[in-house]
Amino acid sequence: MSDLPRHDADPDNTLTWVKYRARLCRHCDAVCCTLPVEVKVCDLIGMGLVNDFSRDEEPRLLARQLAKRGLIEHFHARSATFTLSRRADGSCIFLDQVERRCTIYAGRPATCRNHPTIGPRPGYCPFRHRRQR
């Protein structure tokens, strides 16, 4: 544990992020799960939020339905991208609040699967030491 970063990163300031190493995740408070998550229809299907027939549905109508269910907070019409909803504390609605682990890990969207190779600062993560519960 001595090679863990000494200071916590500020998720809003990518210059404070640390070079990603897989072992950091075991000691992190899931800060990446507080970043906005943009998804496409194929991700929504994989997450089990909509069925396969939704591929043919008008994205704006789908967005209205998902927003009504509290699953998305924004829809980008130009790119047909949905932004997943977050809790009041800023964390993803699919993050277990006690364990700080993803509740849909096997079906998580591509954005999450590819973090931190893509995102605001590729190759870096907003590591924050896990709080004792």
A tleap script that builds the chain and sets N, CA, C and O, in Angstrom:
source leaprc.protein.ff14SB
mol = sequence {
  NMET SER ASP LEU PRO ARG HIE ASP ALA ASP
  PRO ASP ASN THR LEU THR TRP VAL LYS TYR
  ARG ALA ARG LEU CYS ARG HIE CYS ASP ALA
  VAL CYS CYS THR LEU PRO VAL GLU VAL LYS
  VAL CYS ASP LEU ILE GLY MET GLY LEU VAL
  ASN ASP PHE SER ARG ASP GLU GLU PRO ARG
  LEU LEU ALA ARG GLN LEU ALA LYS ARG GLY
  LEU ILE GLU HIE PHE HIE ALA ARG SER ALA
  THR PHE THR LEU SER ARG ARG ALA ASP GLY
  SER CYS ILE PHE LEU ASP GLN VAL GLU ARG
  ARG CYS THR ILE TYR ALA GLY ARG PRO ALA
  THR CYS ARG ASN HIE PRO THR ILE GLY PRO
  ARG PRO GLY TYR CYS PRO PHE ARG HIE ARG
  ARG GLN CARG
}
set mol.1.N position { 0.804 -1.194 0.000 }
set mol.1.CA position { 0.000 0.000 0.000 }
set mol.1.C position { 0.845 1.254 0.000 }
set mol.1.O position { 0.315 2.345 -0.214 }
set mol.2.N position { 2.118 1.141 0.229 }
set mol.2.CA position { 2.963 2.327 0.318 }
set mol.2.C position { 3.128 3.027 -1.022 }
set mol.2.O position { 3.512 4.196 -1.060 }
set mol.3.N position { 2.843 2.329 -2.135 }
set mol.3.CA position { 2.995 2.986 -3.426 }
set mol.3.C position { 1.701 3.670 -3.893 }
set mol.3.O position { 1.613 4.104 -5.042 }
set mol.4.N position { 0.703 3.766 -3.013 }
set mol.4.CA position { -0.520 4.495 -3.344 }
set mol.4.C position { -0.247 5.987 -3.288 }
set mol.4.O position { 0.609 6.433 -2.525 }
set mol.5.N position { -0.970 6.765 -4.091 }
set mol.5.CA position { -0.794 8.219 -4.051 }
set mol.5.C position { -1.058 8.756 -2.646 }
set mol.5.O position { -1.917 8.246 -1.926 }
set mol.6.N position { -0.325 9.770 -2.275 }
set mol.6.CA position { -0.474 10.344 -0.929 }
set mol.6.C position { -1.659 11.283 -0.827 }
set mol.6.O position { -2.257 11.424 0.240 }
set mol.7.N position { -1.995 11.918 -1.920 }
set mol.7.CA position { -3.074 12.894 -1.908 }
set mol.7.C position { -4.207 12.446 -2.816 }
set mol.7.O position { -3.989 11.769 -3.821 }
set mol.8.N position { -5.413 12.833 -2.448 }
set mol.8.CA position { -6.576 12.516 -3.259 }
set mol.8.C position { -6.683 13.479 -4.432 }
set mol.8.O position { -6.362 14.662 -4.319 }
set mol.9.N position { -7.138 12.951 -5.554 }
set mol.9.CA position { -7.311 13.765 -6.759 }
set mol.9.C position { -8.622 14.539 -6.693 }
set mol.9.O position { -9.564 14.139 -6.010 }
set mol.10.N position { -8.662 15.630 -7.401 }
set mol.10.CA position { -9.883 16.406 -7.578 }
set mol.10.C position { -10.478 15.960 -8.909 }
set mol.10.O position { -9.862 16.184 -9.951 }
set mol.11.N position { -11.667 15.331 -8.909 }
set mol.11.CA position { -12.239 14.822 -10.157 }
set mol.11.C position { -12.433 15.902 -11.223 }
set mol.11.O position { -12.434 15.603 -12.418 }
set mol.12.N position { -12.595 17.152 -10.795 }
set mol.12.CA position { -12.811 18.244 -11.737 }
set mol.12.C position { -11.521 18.841 -12.290 }
set mol.12.O position { -11.556 19.650 -13.217 }
set mol.13.N position { -10.392 18.445 -11.726 }
set mol.13.CA position { -9.091 18.966 -12.164 }
set mol.13.C position { -8.225 17.795 -12.607 }
set mol.13.O position { -7.599 17.131 -11.781 }
set mol.14.N position { -8.190 17.543 -13.912 }
set mol.14.CA position { -7.461 16.374 -14.418 }
set mol.14.C position { -5.960 16.445 -14.159 }
set mol.14.O position { -5.275 15.424 -14.228 }
set mol.15.N position { -5.442 17.627 -13.863 }
set mol.15.CA position { -4.010 17.741 -13.558 }
set mol.15.C position { -3.660 17.082 -12.224 }
set mol.15.O position { -2.492 16.785 -11.971 }
set mol.16.N position { -4.658 16.850 -11.368 }
set mol.16.CA position { -4.416 16.198 -10.079 }
set mol.16.C position { -4.569 14.678 -10.169 }
set mol.16.O position { -4.288 13.969 -9.203 }
set mol.17.N position { -5.010 14.181 -11.319 }
set mol.17.CA position { -5.212 12.751 -11.489 }
set mol.17.C position { -3.869 12.025 -11.506 }
set mol.17.O position { -2.835 12.614 -11.823 }
set mol.18.N position { -3.900 10.736 -11.159 }
set mol.18.CA position { -2.675 9.933 -11.092 }
set mol.18.C position { -2.617 8.947 -12.253 }
set mol.18.O position { -3.644 8.542 -12.798 }
set mol.19.N position { -1.403 8.575 -12.613 }
set mol.19.CA position { -1.196 7.572 -13.662 }
set mol.19.C position { -1.900 6.291 -13.228 }
set mol.19.O position { -1.691 5.800 -12.118 }
set mol.20.N position { -2.723 5.767 -14.102 }
set mol.20.CA position { -3.523 4.586 -13.771 }
set mol.20.C position { -2.675 3.332 -13.619 }
set mol.20.O position { -1.783 3.061 -14.423 }
set mol.21.N position { -2.970 2.581 -12.581 }
set mol.21.CA position { -2.445 1.225 -12.345 }
set mol.21.C position { -3.613 0.404 -11.818 }
set mol.21.O position { -4.376 0.887 -10.981 }
set mol.22.N position { -3.763 -0.806 -12.282 }
set mol.22.CA position { -4.924 -1.634 -11.935 }
set mol.22.C position { -5.114 -1.785 -10.426 }
set mol.22.O position { -6.251 -1.835 -9.956 }
set mol.23.N position { -4.041 -1.858 -9.670 }
set mol.23.CA position { -4.190 -2.085 -8.228 }
set mol.23.C position { -4.798 -0.883 -7.502 }
set mol.23.O position { -5.253 -1.023 -6.367 }
set mol.24.N position { -4.815 0.270 -8.119 }
set mol.24.CA position { -5.421 1.442 -7.488 }
set mol.24.C position { -6.906 1.222 -7.214 }
set mol.24.O position { -7.429 1.702 -6.208 }
set mol.25.N position { -7.582 0.506 -8.095 }
set mol.25.CA position { -9.032 0.300 -7.972 }
set mol.25.C position { -9.412 -0.363 -6.644 }
set mol.25.O position { -10.473 -0.079 -6.088 }
set mol.26.N position { -8.553 -1.236 -6.143 }
set mol.26.CA position { -8.859 -1.934 -4.876 }
set mol.26.C position { -8.867 -0.986 -3.686 }
set mol.26.O position { -9.455 -1.300 -2.651 }
set mol.27.N position { -8.234 0.150 -3.814 }
set mol.27.CA position { -8.096 1.079 -2.691 }
set mol.27.C position { -8.811 2.402 -2.946 }
set mol.27.O position { -8.698 3.335 -2.151 }
set mol.28.N position { -9.543 2.484 -4.046 }
set mol.28.CA position { -10.169 3.744 -4.446 }
set mol.28.C position { -11.626 3.806 -4.001 }
set mol.28.O position { -12.270 2.777 -3.793 }
set mol.29.N position { -12.129 5.015 -3.860 }
set mol.29.CA position { -13.514 5.248 -3.462 }
set mol.29.C position { -14.427 5.376 -4.676 }
set mol.29.O position { -15.479 6.009 -4.588 }
set mol.30.N position { -14.047 4.792 -5.796 }
set mol.30.CA position { -14.844 4.781 -7.028 }
set mol.30.C position { -15.145 6.190 -7.527 }
set mol.30.O position { -16.281 6.503 -7.883 }
set mol.31.N position { -14.137 7.022 -7.551 }
set mol.31.CA position { -14.316 8.404 -7.987 }
set mol.31.C position { -14.700 8.464 -9.462 }
set mol.31.O position { -15.453 9.352 -9.861 }
set mol.32.N position { -14.203 7.548 -10.270 }
set mol.32.CA position { -14.569 7.544 -11.690 }
set mol.32.C position { -16.077 7.377 -11.852 }
set mol.32.O position { -16.635 7.783 -12.872 }
set mol.33.N position { -16.733 6.793 -10.873 }
set mol.33.CA position { -18.184 6.590 -10.924 }
set mol.33.C position { -18.956 7.849 -10.528 }
set mol.33.O position { -20.177 7.810 -10.379 }
set mol.34.N position { -18.245 8.957 -10.359 }
set mol.34.CA position { -18.917 10.242 -10.134 }
set mol.34.C position { -18.804 11.123 -11.379 }
set mol.34.O position { -19.395 12.202 -11.434 }
set mol.35.N position { -18.049 10.667 -12.370 }
set mol.35.CA position { -17.917 11.412 -13.623 }
set mol.35.C position { -19.157 11.167 -14.477 }
set mol.35.O position { -19.765 10.103 -14.362 }
set mol.36.N position { -19.555 12.109 -15.328 }
set mol.36.CA position { -20.703 11.875 -16.212 }
set mol.36.C position { -20.426 10.684 -17.129 }
set mol.36.O position { -19.326 10.536 -17.660 }
set mol.37.N position { -21.442 9.840 -17.305 }
set mol.37.CA position { -21.309 8.656 -18.153 }
set mol.37.C position { -22.227 8.810 -19.354 }
set mol.37.O position { -23.451 8.844 -19.224 }
set mol.38.N position { -21.610 8.903 -20.528 }
set mol.38.CA position { -22.370 9.008 -21.767 }
set mol.38.C position { -22.480 7.630 -22.400 }
set mol.38.O position { -21.500 6.892 -22.500 }
set mol.39.N position { -23.696 7.300 -22.827 }
set mol.39.CA position { -23.960 5.979 -23.400 }
set mol.39.C position { -24.758 6.103 -24.690 }
set mol.39.O position { -25.392 7.123 -24.959 }
set mol.40.N position { -24.709 5.046 -25.469 }
set mol.40.CA position { -25.486 4.932 -26.707 }
set mol.40.C position { -26.589 3.891 -26.475 }
set mol.40.O position { -26.623 3.238 -25.432 }
set mol.41.N position { -27.469 3.747 -27.433 }
set mol.41.CA position { -28.574 2.791 -27.302 }
set mol.41.C position { -28.050 1.377 -27.062 }
set mol.41.O position { -28.615 0.641 -26.253 }
set mol.42.N position { -26.971 0.986 -27.758 }
set mol.42.CA position { -26.429 -0.373 -27.572 }
set mol.42.C position { -25.982 -0.591 -26.122 }
set mol.42.O position { -26.097 -1.701 -25.602 }
set mol.43.N position { -25.472 0.463 -25.467 }
set mol.43.CA position { -25.101 0.351 -24.052 }
set mol.43.C position { -26.344 0.159 -23.187 }
set mol.43.O position { -26.353 -0.666 -22.273 }
set mol.44.N position { -27.389 0.924 -23.482 }
set mol.44.CA position { -28.639 0.821 -22.717 }
set mol.44.C position { -29.222 -0.584 -22.811 }
set mol.44.O position { -29.781 -1.102 -21.844 }
set mol.45.N position { -29.087 -1.191 -23.980 }
set mol.45.CA position { -29.552 -2.567 -24.163 }
set mol.45.C position { -28.704 -3.510 -23.322 }
set mol.45.O position { -29.240 -4.362 -22.614 }
set mol.46.N position { -27.386 -3.364 -23.395 }
set mol.46.CA position { -26.483 -4.204 -22.613 }
set mol.46.C position { -26.665 -4.056 -21.111 }
set mol.46.O position { -26.426 -4.994 -20.350 }
set mol.47.N position { -27.089 -2.869 -20.691 }
set mol.47.CA position { -27.324 -2.614 -19.273 }
set mol.47.C position { -28.677 -3.157 -18.825 }
set mol.47.O position { -28.968 -3.196 -17.629 }
set mol.48.N position { -29.499 -3.575 -19.779 }
set mol.48.CA position { -30.814 -4.102 -19.448 }
set mol.48.C position { -31.854 -3.019 -19.183 }
set mol.48.O position { -32.899 -3.296 -18.593 }
set mol.49.N position { -31.576 -1.785 -19.615 }
set mol.49.CA position { -32.506 -0.683 -19.363 }
set mol.49.C position { -33.588 -0.590 -20.433 }
set mol.49.O position { -34.691 -0.111 -20.169 }
set mol.50.N position { -33.272 -1.048 -21.634 }
set mol.50.CA position { -34.242 -1.099 -22.729 }
set mol.50.C position { -34.038 -2.425 -23.466 }
set mol.50.O position { -33.014 -3.088 -23.300 }
set mol.51.N position { -35.024 -2.800 -24.280 }
set mol.51.CA position { -34.876 -4.062 -25.017 }
set mol.51.C position { -34.292 -3.816 -26.404 }
set mol.51.O position { -34.117 -2.673 -26.825 }
set mol.52.N position { -33.999 -4.886 -27.091 }
set mol.52.CA position { -33.341 -4.810 -28.392 }
set mol.52.C position { -34.178 -4.066 -29.439 }
set mol.52.O position { -33.622 -3.516 -30.390 }
set mol.53.N position { -35.504 -4.042 -29.278 }
set mol.53.CA position { -36.374 -3.343 -30.214 }
set mol.53.C position { -36.164 -1.828 -30.146 }
set mol.53.O position { -36.578 -1.107 -31.053 }
set mol.54.N position { -35.533 -1.346 -29.089 }
set mol.54.CA position { -35.297 0.089 -28.915 }
set mol.54.C position { -34.330 0.649 -29.945 }
set mol.54.O position { -34.279 1.863 -30.145 }
set mol.55.N position { -33.564 -0.209 -30.600 }
set mol.55.CA position { -32.640 0.247 -31.651 }
set mol.55.C position { -33.383 1.003 -32.754 }
set mol.55.O position { -32.854 1.945 -33.345 }
set mol.56.N position { -34.610 0.574 -33.017 }
set mol.56.CA position { -35.396 1.162 -34.094 }
set mol.56.C position { -36.247 2.348 -33.631 }
set mol.56.O position { -36.871 3.025 -34.447 }
set mol.57.N position { -36.268 2.589 -32.347 }
set mol.57.CA position { -37.098 3.662 -31.804 }
set mol.57.C position { -36.427 5.029 -31.991 }
set mol.57.O position { -35.201 5.132 -32.009 }
set mol.58.N position { -37.233 6.052 -32.125 }
set mol.58.CA position { -36.729 7.426 -32.234 }
set mol.58.C position { -35.984 7.766 -30.936 }
set mol.58.O position { -36.570 7.695 -29.855 }
set mol.59.N position { -34.694 8.137 -31.031 }
set mol.59.CA position { -33.899 8.404 -29.821 }
set mol.59.C position { -34.505 9.459 -28.887 }
set mol.59.O position { -34.394 9.334 -27.668 }
set mol.60.N position { -35.134 10.479 -29.435 }
set mol.60.CA position { -35.743 11.513 -28.578 }
set mol.60.C position { -36.874 10.944 -27.728 }
set mol.60.O position { -37.024 11.299 -26.559 }
set mol.61.N position { -37.673 10.048 -28.331 }
set mol.61.CA position { -38.763 9.421 -27.579 }
set mol.61.C position { -38.215 8.494 -26.504 }
set mol.61.O position { -38.715 8.454 -25.380 }
set mol.62.N position { -37.185 7.757 -26.869 }
set mol.62.CA position { -36.529 6.874 -25.907 }
set mol.62.C position { -35.949 7.691 -24.748 }
set mol.62.O position { -36.041 7.294 -23.586 }
set mol.63.N position { -35.359 8.822 -25.081 }
set mol.63.CA position { -34.794 9.697 -24.049 }
set mol.63.C position { -35.875 10.178 -23.090 }
set mol.63.O position { -35.658 10.217 -21.879 }
set mol.64.N position { -37.031 10.541 -23.619 }
set mol.64.CA position { -38.132 10.990 -22.760 }
set mol.64.C position { -38.559 9.893 -21.789 }
set mol.64.O position { -38.786 10.151 -20.607 }
set mol.65.N position { -38.664 8.678 -22.298 }
set mol.65.CA position { -39.066 7.540 -21.454 }
set mol.65.C position { -38.031 7.281 -20.358 }
set mol.65.O position { -38.383 7.059 -19.200 }
set mol.66.N position { -36.757 7.312 -20.736 }
set mol.66.CA position { -35.684 7.039 -19.773 }
set mol.66.C position { -35.586 8.144 -18.728 }
set mol.66.O position { -35.334 7.873 -17.554 }
set mol.67.N position { -35.783 9.376 -19.151 }
set mol.67.CA position { -35.745 10.497 -18.205 }
set mol.67.C position { -36.900 10.389 -17.209 }
set mol.67.O position { -36.730 10.653 -16.019 }
set mol.68.N position { -38.059 10.004 -17.701 }
set mol.68.CA position { -39.229 9.841 -16.837 }
set mol.68.C position { -38.984 8.768 -15.775 }
set mol.68.O position { -39.478 8.870 -14.652 }
set mol.69.N position { -38.217 7.740 -16.143 }
set mol.69.CA position { -37.877 6.654 -15.206 }
set mol.69.C position { -36.686 7.019 -14.320 }
set mol.69.O position { -36.304 6.242 -13.445 }
set mol.70.N position { -36.099 8.199 -14.543 }
set mol.70.CA position { -34.973 8.648 -13.731 }
set mol.70.C position { -33.649 7.999 -14.091 }
set mol.70.O position { -32.726 7.989 -13.276 }
set mol.71.N position { -33.538 7.459 -15.293 }
set mol.71.CA position { -32.335 6.742 -15.694 }
set mol.71.C position { -31.320 7.605 -16.435 }
set mol.71.O position { -30.122 7.321 -16.417 }
set mol.72.N position { -31.805 8.655 -17.085 }
set mol.72.CA position { -30.878 9.571 -17.750 }
set mol.72.C position { -31.171 10.994 -17.293 }
set mol.72.O position { -32.290 11.326 -16.904 }
set mol.73.N position { -30.131 11.823 -17.351 }
set mol.73.CA position { -30.332 13.219 -16.974 }
set mol.73.C position { -30.228 14.152 -18.173 }
set mol.73.O position { -30.600 15.323 -18.090 }
set mol.74.N position { -29.717 13.627 -19.296 }
set mol.74.CA position { -29.571 14.483 -20.467 }
set mol.74.C position { -29.491 13.629 -21.725 }
set mol.74.O position { -29.028 12.489 -21.704 }
set mol.75.N position { -29.963 14.224 -22.829 }
set mol.75.CA position { -29.862 13.573 -24.130 }
set mol.75.C position { -29.239 14.550 -25.113 }
set mol.75.O position { -29.697 15.686 -25.231 }
set mol.76.N position { -28.204 14.124 -25.817 }
set mol.76.CA position { -27.524 14.927 -26.827 }
set mol.76.C position { -28.053 14.481 -28.191 }
set mol.76.O position { -27.628 13.457 -28.726 }
set mol.77.N position { -28.974 15.252 -28.740 }
set mol.77.CA position { -29.642 14.855 -29.980 }
set mol.77.C position { -28.682 14.704 -31.156 }
set mol.77.O position { -28.818 13.771 -31.948 }
set mol.78.N position { -27.727 15.601 -31.277 }
set mol.78.CA position { -26.814 15.573 -32.425 }
set mol.78.C position { -26.017 14.265 -32.491 }
set mol.78.O position { -25.810 13.712 -33.571 }
set mol.79.N position { -25.573 13.778 -31.330 }
set mol.79.CA position { -24.771 12.547 -31.309 }
set mol.79.C position { -25.570 11.323 -30.867 }
set mol.79.O position { -25.029 10.219 -30.808 }
set mol.80.N position { -26.859 11.513 -30.554 }
set mol.80.CA position { -27.719 10.437 -30.036 }
set mol.80.C position { -27.070 9.751 -28.837 }
set mol.80.O position { -27.035 8.525 -28.735 }
set mol.81.N position { -26.558 10.586 -27.935 }
set mol.81.CA position { -25.882 10.105 -26.736 }
set mol.81.C position { -26.692 10.495 -25.508 }
set mol.81.O position { -27.178 11.621 -25.399 }
set mol.82.N position { -26.828 9.556 -24.594 }
set mol.82.CA position { -27.568 9.763 -23.359 }
set mol.82.C position { -26.569 9.894 -22.206 }
set mol.82.O position { -25.552 9.199 -22.194 }
set mol.83.N position { -26.840 10.763 -21.252 }
set mol.83.CA position { -26.003 10.873 -20.052 }
set mol.83.C position { -26.773 10.245 -18.899 }
set mol.83.O position { -27.884 10.668 -18.579 }
set mol.84.N position { -26.175 9.236 -18.281 }
set mol.84.CA position { -26.844 8.541 -17.180 }
set mol.84.C position { -27.064 9.469 -15.992 }
set mol.84.O position { -26.292 10.396 -15.752 }
set mol.85.N position { -28.127 9.198 -15.264 }
set mol.85.CA position { -28.440 9.971 -14.063 }
set mol.85.C position { -27.433 9.679 -12.963 }
set mol.85.O position { -26.793 8.628 -12.930 }
set mol.86.N position { -27.319 10.646 -12.067 }
set mol.86.CA position { -26.463 10.487 -10.888 }
set mol.86.C position { -27.273 10.822 -9.644 }
set mol.86.O position { -28.278 11.530 -9.706 }
set mol.87.N position { -26.819 10.304 -8.530 }
set mol.87.CA position { -27.460 10.606 -7.245 }
set mol.87.C position { -27.107 12.025 -6.814 }
set mol.87.O position { -26.288 12.695 -7.443 }
set mol.88.N position { -27.730 12.464 -5.744 }
set mol.88.CA position { -27.485 13.811 -5.221 }
set mol.88.C position { -26.014 14.016 -4.872 }
set mol.88.O position { -25.510 15.134 -4.982 }
set mol.89.N position { -25.316 12.959 -4.453 }
set mol.89.CA position { -23.893 13.081 -4.102 }
set mol.89.C position { -22.991 13.044 -5.335 }
set mol.89.O position { -21.770 13.144 -5.216 }
set mol.90.N position { -23.596 12.899 -6.526 }
set mol.90.CA position { -22.838 12.897 -7.767 }
set mol.90.C position { -22.455 11.520 -8.271 }
set mol.90.O position { -21.925 11.405 -9.376 }
set mol.91.N position { -22.702 10.478 -7.507 }
set mol.91.CA position { -22.301 9.140 -7.934 }
set mol.91.C position { -23.333 8.524 -8.878 }
set mol.91.O position { -24.510 8.882 -8.856 }
set mol.92.N position { -22.873 7.610 -9.689 }
set mol.92.CA position { -23.708 6.903 -10.646 }
set mol.92.C position { -24.842 6.175 -9.921 }
set mol.92.O position { -24.660 5.672 -8.812 }
set mol.93.N position { -26.001 6.125 -10.554 }
set mol.93.CA position { -27.136 5.445 -9.927 }
set mol.93.C position { -26.919 3.928 -9.837 }
set mol.93.O position { -27.660 3.237 -9.139 }
set mol.94.N position { -25.925 3.420 -10.528 }
set mol.94.CA position { -25.639 1.986 -10.487 }
set mol.94.C position { -24.463 1.637 -9.560 }
set mol.94.O position { -23.994 0.499 -9.553 }
set mol.95.N position { -24.003 2.598 -8.798 }
set mol.95.CA position { -22.911 2.362 -7.850 }
set mol.95.C position { -23.503 2.003 -6.492 }
set mol.95.O position { -24.321 2.748 -5.952 }
set mol.96.N position { -23.092 0.866 -5.942 }
set mol.96.CA position { -23.533 0.478 -4.601 }
set mol.96.C position { -22.948 1.475 -3.601 }
set mol.96.O position { -21.733 1.659 -3.540 }
set mol.97.N position { -23.795 2.100 -2.839 }
set mol.97.CA position { -23.367 3.178 -1.951 }
set mol.97.C position { -22.522 2.706 -0.767 }
set mol.97.O position { -21.738 3.482 -0.221 }
set mol.98.N position { -22.671 1.459 -0.372 }
set mol.98.CA position { -21.894 0.938 0.756 }
set mol.98.C position { -20.574 0.343 0.279 }
set mol.98.O position { -19.506 0.713 0.767 }
set mol.99.N position { -20.651 -0.567 -0.662 }
set mol.99.CA position { -19.458 -1.263 -1.152 }
set mol.99.C position { -18.643 -0.446 -2.143 }
set mol.99.O position { -17.464 -0.725 -2.358 }
set mol.100.N position { -19.276 0.581 -2.758 }
set mol.100.CA position { -18.636 1.430 -3.767 }
set mol.100.C position { -18.163 0.587 -4.957 }
set mol.100.O position { -17.058 0.771 -5.469 }
set mol.101.N position { -19.024 -0.336 -5.381 }
set mol.101.CA position { -18.759 -1.183 -6.542 }
set mol.101.C position { -19.969 -1.112 -7.466 }
set mol.101.O position { -21.084 -0.842 -7.021 }
set mol.102.N position { -19.743 -1.355 -8.748 }
set mol.102.CA position { -20.791 -1.285 -9.758 }
set mol.102.C position { -21.777 -2.443 -9.590 }
set mol.102.O position { -21.378 -3.601 -9.462 }
set mol.103.N position { -23.070 -2.110 -9.593 }
set mol.103.CA position { -24.097 -3.144 -9.444 }
set mol.103.C position { -24.450 -3.808 -10.776 }
set mol.103.O position { -25.147 -4.823 -10.798 }
set mol.104.N position { -23.972 -3.239 -11.885 }
set mol.104.CA position { -24.229 -3.830 -13.210 }
set mol.104.C position { -22.903 -4.106 -13.919 }
set mol.104.O position { -22.813 -3.971 -15.139 }
set mol.105.N position { -21.890 -4.487 -13.170 }
set mol.105.CA position { -20.539 -4.606 -13.687 }
set mol.105.C position { -20.460 -5.408 -14.989 }
set mol.105.O position { -19.801 -4.978 -15.936 }
set mol.106.N position { -21.115 -6.553 -15.047 }
set mol.106.CA position { -21.049 -7.396 -16.254 }
set mol.106.C position { -21.692 -6.705 -17.459 }
set mol.106.O position { -21.304 -6.975 -18.596 }
set mol.107.N position { -22.654 -5.832 -17.235 }
set mol.107.CA position { -23.335 -5.150 -18.321 }
set mol.107.C position { -23.031 -3.663 -18.396 }
set mol.107.O position { -23.761 -2.903 -19.033 }
set mol.108.N position { -21.957 -3.254 -17.747 }
set mol.108.CA position { -21.635 -1.814 -17.709 }
set mol.108.C position { -21.381 -1.279 -19.120 }
set mol.108.O position { -20.975 -2.024 -20.012 }
set mol.109.N position { -21.625 0.019 -19.312 }
set mol.109.CA position { -21.466 0.602 -20.651 }
set mol.109.C position { -20.009 0.688 -21.103 }
set mol.109.O position { -19.085 0.567 -20.298 }
set mol.110.N position { -19.826 0.897 -22.395 }
set mol.110.CA position { -18.485 0.961 -22.994 }
set mol.110.C position { -17.621 2.046 -22.344 }
set mol.110.O position { -16.418 1.854 -22.167 }
set mol.111.N position { -18.218 3.164 -21.993 }
set mol.111.CA position { -17.465 4.241 -21.346 }
set mol.111.C position { -16.783 3.729 -20.079 }
set mol.111.O position { -15.616 4.030 -19.829 }
set mol.112.N position { -17.512 2.963 -19.293 }
set mol.112.CA position { -16.960 2.418 -18.047 }
set mol.112.C position { -15.960 1.294 -18.330 }
set mol.112.O position { -14.917 1.208 -17.680 }
set mol.113.N position { -16.276 0.446 -19.287 }
set mol.113.CA position { -15.366 -0.657 -19.641 }
set mol.113.C position { -14.013 -0.135 -20.110 }
set mol.113.O position { -12.980 -0.750 -19.845 }
set mol.114.N position { -14.019 0.976 -20.792 }
set mol.114.CA position { -12.792 1.512 -21.379 }
set mol.114.C position { -12.084 2.555 -20.523 }
set mol.114.O position { -11.024 3.049 -20.907 }
set mol.115.N position { -12.648 2.893 -19.379 }
set mol.115.CA position { -11.984 3.853 -18.495 }
set mol.115.C position { -10.778 3.163 -17.863 }
set mol.115.O position { -10.928 2.023 -17.426 }
set mol.116.N position { -9.650 3.743 -17.787 }
set mol.116.CA position { -9.280 5.112 -18.114 }
set mol.116.C position { -8.554 5.270 -19.450 }
set mol.116.O position { -7.865 6.269 -19.659 }
set mol.117.N position { -8.696 4.302 -20.353 }
set mol.117.CA position { -8.013 4.475 -21.642 }
set mol.117.C position { -8.675 5.552 -22.497 }
set mol.117.O position { -8.060 6.102 -23.410 }
set mol.118.N position { -9.937 5.844 -22.188 }
set mol.118.CA position { -10.628 6.972 -22.813 }
set mol.118.C position { -11.128 7.877 -21.697 }
set mol.118.O position { -11.150 7.471 -20.535 }
set mol.119.N position { -11.516 9.054 -22.023 }
set mol.119.CA position { -12.065 9.958 -21.020 }
set mol.119.C position { -11.343 11.283 -21.015 }
set mol.119.O position { -10.593 11.600 -21.938 }
set mol.120.N position { -11.573 12.057 -19.968 }
set mol.120.CA position { -11.001 13.407 -19.916 }
set mol.120.C position { -9.470 13.452 -19.971 }
set mol.120.O position { -8.892 14.382 -20.533 }
set mol.121.N position { -8.822 12.442 -19.384 }
set mol.121.CA position { -7.355 12.377 -19.410 }
set mol.121.C position { -6.939 10.916 -19.546 }
set mol.121.O position { -6.703 10.245 -18.541 }
set mol.122.N position { -6.848 10.418 -20.777 }
set mol.122.CA position { -6.538 9.010 -21.001 }
set mol.122.C position { -5.256 8.565 -20.286 }
set mol.122.O position { -4.230 9.243 -20.317 }
set mol.123.N position { -5.361 7.393 -19.638 }
set mol.123.CA position { -4.217 6.825 -18.927 }
set mol.123.C position { -4.106 7.282 -17.484 }
set mol.123.O position { -3.222 6.829 -16.757 }
set mol.124.N position { -5.002 8.182 -17.054 }
set mol.124.CA position { -4.979 8.707 -15.683 }
set mol.124.C position { -6.348 8.517 -15.048 }
set mol.124.O position { -7.359 8.421 -15.742 }
set mol.125.N position { -6.367 8.465 -13.720 }
set mol.125.CA position { -7.647 8.316 -13.026 }
set mol.125.C position { -7.726 9.271 -11.836 }
set mol.125.O position { -6.705 9.689 -11.289 }
set mol.126.N position { -8.955 9.607 -11.446 }
set mol.126.CA position { -9.157 10.515 -10.317 }
set mol.126.C position { -9.143 9.763 -8.987 }
set mol.126.O position { -10.127 9.793 -8.247 }
set mol.127.N position { -8.049 9.100 -8.684 }
set mol.127.CA position { -7.949 8.258 -7.481 }
set mol.127.C position { -8.209 9.054 -6.204 }
set mol.127.O position { -7.680 10.148 -6.007 }
set mol.128.N position { -9.035 8.471 -5.353 }
set mol.128.CA position { -9.271 9.007 -4.008 }
set mol.128.C position { -9.285 7.818 -3.048 }
set mol.128.O position { -9.963 6.823 -3.300 }
set mol.129.N position { -8.550 7.920 -1.969 }
set mol.129.CA position { -8.472 6.807 -1.007 }
set mol.129.C position { -9.859 6.399 -0.535 }
set mol.129.O position { -10.711 7.238 -0.242 }
set mol.130.N position { -10.060 5.092 -0.469 }
set mol.130.CA position { -11.333 4.537 -0.026 }
set mol.130.C position { -11.587 4.900 1.432 }
set mol.130.O position { -10.720 4.735 2.291 }
set mol.131.N position { -12.783 5.392 1.690 }
set mol.131.CA position { -13.166 5.745 3.053 }
set mol.131.C position { -13.453 4.478 3.843 }
set mol.131.O position { -13.999 3.516 3.303 }
set mol.132.N position { -13.096 4.477 5.089 }
set mol.132.CA position { -13.403 3.350 5.978 }
set mol.132.C position { -14.886 3.392 6.302 }
set mol.132.O position { -15.413 4.445 6.660 }
set mol.133.N position { -15.558 2.266 6.182 }
set mol.133.CA position { -17.010 2.220 6.444 }
set mol.133.C position { -17.282 1.426 7.684 }
set mol.133.O position { -18.438 1.269 8.075 }
savepdb mol mol.pdb
quit
